Amino acid sequence: MKRLFTKYWLIAILMAIAWMPAKAQIVLVRQVTAAAGGSAAAGNFSFDYTIGEPVITTISAGDILLSQGFNQPEVLPLLPQGSNPVMDFILFPNPAVSTVKIQFNLLTDASVVFLIVNTAGQVIYQDIKMYGAGKITIPTPVDKLAAGIYTVIFKVNGHVFTEKLIVQ
């Protein structure tokens, strides 16, 4: 009997731990943008709703995009000092003919340095910009570069990433 009680007690403890929320969890803050709809709170629950429309128009002006529906920006926890602010770094297409793109997820606002270096160590292309947190794609034309092998150097907050690039 005591053994059976201990077994159920351990299962209950493990289930209680499994239901506890993680501290490093990403928190989504929802905002409704629609011609008709809204948000409401009832106790510990938040309800977001829109009323269906037959046509949804999107308006853009430069970097600004206005659409209808749910906007769910990510509210990320602060990064510890010295931690890597970049996730999912990818360089594509590789080999490239006309344009190469660097894509990555930036976990915090940061200054990004992007370099293309030839085999002699000369900087062929350099771009330094400040980006906000989120998914970033940097398209870069390579059609003016001679065919060959280059090194892409990507620096963010003291973290350096390198990748071989083949230009055809």
Secondary structure, 3 states (H helix, E strand, C coil): CHHHHHHHHHHHHHHHHHHCCCCCCCEECCEEECCCEEEEEECCEEEEEECCCCCCCCEEECCEEECCEEECCEECCCCCCCCCCEEEEEEECCCECCEEEEEEEECCCEEEEEEEECCCCCEEEEEEEEECCEEEEEEEECCCCCCEEEEEEEEECCEEEEEEEEEC
